[in-house]
Amino acid sequence: MPTIYSWYGGVQRQLPSKFVLDVSYSGNHSIHLMDQRQVNALPAGYLLSNPNALASVGGWASSLLPYTGWGQLTAVETLATPGTTR
């Protein structure tokens, strides 16, 4: 389940000569956010590190995919965590 935690705190003080000091802090933290990844894709840089791979399958790049004949497969997961933002 995607979850976002938020918090806020502040302090106000009246100073001499009618001055006011206001100090505040706010933040949030997110976990288990939605993320998509391509399941049926070549690893990044595969064709650069294997320059003859495409020629070996007659130019059919889909023949090099892990799940041949399935095309684009997208997995939707709740694994993303961007970290703490302030």
RAVEN-V697155 format. One record per residue. N is the residue number from 1. RES is the residue in three letters. PHI is phi in whole degrees, 0 to 359 (none if undefined). OMEGA is omega in radians with two decimals (* if undefined). NEAR is the number of other C-alpha atoms within 12 Angstrom. Layout:
# RAVEN-V697155
n=[N | N]
res=[RES | RES]
phi=[PHI | PHI]
omega=[OMEGA | OMEGA]
near=[NEAR | NEAR]
This chain:
# RAVEN-V697155
n=[1 | 2 | 3 | 4 | 5 | 6 | 7 | 8 | 9 | 10 | 11 | 12 | 13 | 14 | 15 | 16 | 17 | 18 | 19 | 20 | 21 | 22 | 23 | 24 | 25 | 26 | 27 | 28 | 29 | 30 | 31 | 32 | 33 | 34 | 35 | 36 | 37 | 38 | 39 | 40 | 41 | 42 | 43 | 44 | 45 | 46 | 47 | 48 | 49 | 50 | 51 | 52 | 53 | 54 | 55 | 56 | 57 | 58 | 59 | 60 | 61 | 62 | 63 | 64 | 65 | 66 | 67 | 68 | 69 | 70 | 71 | 72 | 73 | 74 | 75 | 76 | 77 | 78 | 79 | 80 | 81 | 82 | 83 | 84 | 85 | 86]
res=[MET | PRO | THR | ILE | TYR | SER | TRP | TYR | GLY | GLY | VAL | GLN | ARG | GLN | LEU | PRO | SER | LYS | PHE | VAL | LEU | ASP | VAL | SER | TYR | SER | GLY | ASN | HIS | SER | ILE | HIS | LEU | MET | ASP | GLN | ARG | GLN | VAL | ASN | ALA | LEU | PRO | ALA | GLY | TYR | LEU | LEU | SER | ASN | PRO | ASN | ALA | LEU | ALA | SER | VAL | GLY | GLY | TRP | ALA | SER | SER | LEU | LEU | PRO | TYR | THR | GLY | TRP | GLY | GLN | LEU | THR | ALA | VAL | GLU | THR | LEU | ALA | THR | PRO | GLY | THR | THR | ARG]
phi=[none | 302 | 223 | 232 | 258 | 231 | 213 | 208 | 212 | 206 | 226 | 238 | 222 | 269 | 256 | 301 | 64 | 61 | 268 | 233 | 251 | 232 | 241 | 226 | 220 | 221 | 199 | 207 | 215 | 243 | 222 | 58 | 281 | 293 | 216 | 241 | 219 | 277 | 277 | 258 | 219 | 284 | 299 | 302 | 81 | 299 | 289 | 287 | 277 | 232 | 295 | 266 | 297 | 292 | 293 | 291 | 248 | 68 | 84 | 273 | 299 | 294 | 287 | 269 | 291 | 301 | 245 | 300 | 90 | 265 | 73 | 275 | 241 | 244 | 259 | 253 | 228 | 248 | 244 | 284 | 222 | 285 | 104 | 267 | 244 | 226]
omega=[3.08 | -3.06 | 3.07 | 3.07 | 3.12 | 3.10 | -3.11 | 3.07 | -3.13 | 3.11 | 3.07 | 3.12 | 3.04 | -3.13 | 3.09 | 3.11 | 3.07 | 3.03 | 3.11 | 3.07 | 3.14 | 3.12 | -3.09 | 3.09 | 3.04 | 3.13 | 3.05 | -3.14 | -3.09 | 3.07 | 3.08 | 3.13 | -3.13 | 3.13 | 3.10 | 3.05 | 3.13 | -3.12 | -3.07 | -3.11 | 3.06 | 3.07 | 3.13 | 3.11 | -3.08 | -3.11 | 3.07 | -3.12 | 3.08 | -3.02 | -3.12 | -3.08 | -3.10 | 3.11 | -3.10 | 3.11 | 3.08 | 3.11 | 3.14 | -3.10 | -3.14 | 3.10 | -3.12 | -3.09 | -3.14 | -3.14 | -3.07 | 3.09 | -3.10 | -3.13 | -3.08 | 3.07 | -3.11 | 3.05 | 3.09 | -3.06 | 3.06 | -3.10 | -3.03 | 3.06 | -3.07 | -3.12 | -3.09 | 3.08 | -3.13 | *]
near=[12 | 17 | 17 | 19 | 17 | 16 | 16 | 13 | 12 | 12 | 12 | 12 | 13 | 12 | 10 | 8 | 7 | 8 | 10 | 12 | 14 | 13 | 13 | 14 | 14 | 15 | 16 | 18 | 20 | 23 | 22 | 19 | 19 | 18 | 17 | 14 | 17 | 19 | 19 | 21 | 25 | 25 | 16 | 10 | 11 | 16 | 19 | 12 | 12 | 15 | 13 | 15 | 21 | 20 | 14 | 14 | 14 | 12 | 14 | 14 | 23 | 20 | 21 | 26 | 24 | 18 | 17 | 17 | 15 | 15 | 18 | 17 | 18 | 14 | 15 | 15 | 18 | 18 | 18 | 20 | 19 | 18 | 15 | 15 | 16 | 14]
